[in-house]
Amino acid sequence: MHRSAQQHAAGRRLFRLLVTLTDRLPQDFVEELRARLAGGHEVEVAQAIVFAAVAGPVPLTERDIDLLIATLASAGEDTTMARVIERRSFAKMRD
């Protein structure tokens, strides 16, 4: 089964997001998500990031949240939880 170009691009962006989350989430969790992402499970990874961000709370940028919403929406998944993630700018996250 071939992944679409859109899935591949989403996977790359999710991988970059996981890199930024390395210091904000447990390392074993991030490693598991990377493995799932390598297996082509973009939607599952997006859902896991959303749940972690809401439960943490783990603040994300508008761009990160938009990526999660787009990934979920493109698969026909509910985006309600992704829309309640704490939103932060990069400047605030560095403080």
C-alpha positions in Angstrom: 0.0 0.0 0.0 1.4 3.4 -1.0 1.0 6.4 1.2 -0.3 9.5 -0.5 1.9 12.6 -0.8 -0.5 14.4 1.7 0.0 11.6 4.3 3.8 11.7 3.7 3.9 15.5 4.2 1.7 15.2 7.3 4.1 12.5 8.6 7.1 14.8 8.2 5.4 17.7 9.9 4.3 15.4 12.8 7.8 14.1 13.1 9.1 17.7 13.5 6.4 18.3 16.1 7.5 15.2 18.0 11.1 16.6 18.0 9.9 19.8 19.7 7.9 17.8 22.2 10.8 15.7 23.3 11.5 17.9 26.4 7.8 18.3 27.3 6.6 14.7 27.1 8.0 11.4 28.5 10.8 10.1 26.3 9.4 6.6 26.0 6.0 8.1 24.9 7.7 10.2 22.2 9.8 7.2 21.0 6.6 5.1 20.8 4.9 7.8 18.7 7.9 8.0 16.4 7.7 4.3 15.8 4.0 4.5 15.1 4.6 7.4 12.8 7.3 5.4 10.9 4.6 2.8 10.4 2.4 5.3 8.7 0.0 5.9 11.6 -0.3 9.7 11.3 -3.9 9.9 12.6 -3.1 7.7 15.6 0.0 9.8 16.4 -2.0 13.1 16.0 -4.7 11.7 18.4 -2.1 10.7 21.0 -0.4 14.2 20.8 -3.8 15.9 21.2 -4.7 13.7 24.3 -1.3 14.4 25.8 -1.5 18.1 25.2 -4.9 18.4 26.8 -4.1 16.2 29.7 -0.6 17.7 30.4 -1.4 20.4 29.6 1.3 20.8 27.0 1.0 24.1 25.2 1.4 24.1 21.5 1.7 26.8 18.8 -1.1 27.7 16.5 0.7 26.0 13.7 1.1 22.8 15.7 -2.6 22.8 16.6 -3.5 23.5 13.0 -1.4 20.5 11.9 -3.2 18.2 14.4 -6.6 19.5 13.4 -5.9 19.1 9.6 -4.5 15.6 10.1 -7.5 14.5 12.1 -10.0 16.3 9.9 -8.6 14.8 6.7 -9.2 11.3 8.1 -12.8 12.2 9.2 -11.9 12.2 12.9 -13.4 14.5 15.5 -11.3 17.6 16.1 -13.0 18.9 19.2 -10.3 18.1 21.7 -7.6 19.5 19.4 -9.4 22.8 19.4 -9.1 23.1 23.2 -5.4 22.7 23.5 -3.6 25.6 25.2 -2.4 27.9 22.6 1.0 29.6 23.0 3.3 31.5 20.7 6.9 30.6 20.4 7.9 33.7 22.3 5.8 32.7 25.3 7.1 29.1 25.1 10.7 30.3 25.5 10.0 32.2 28.7 
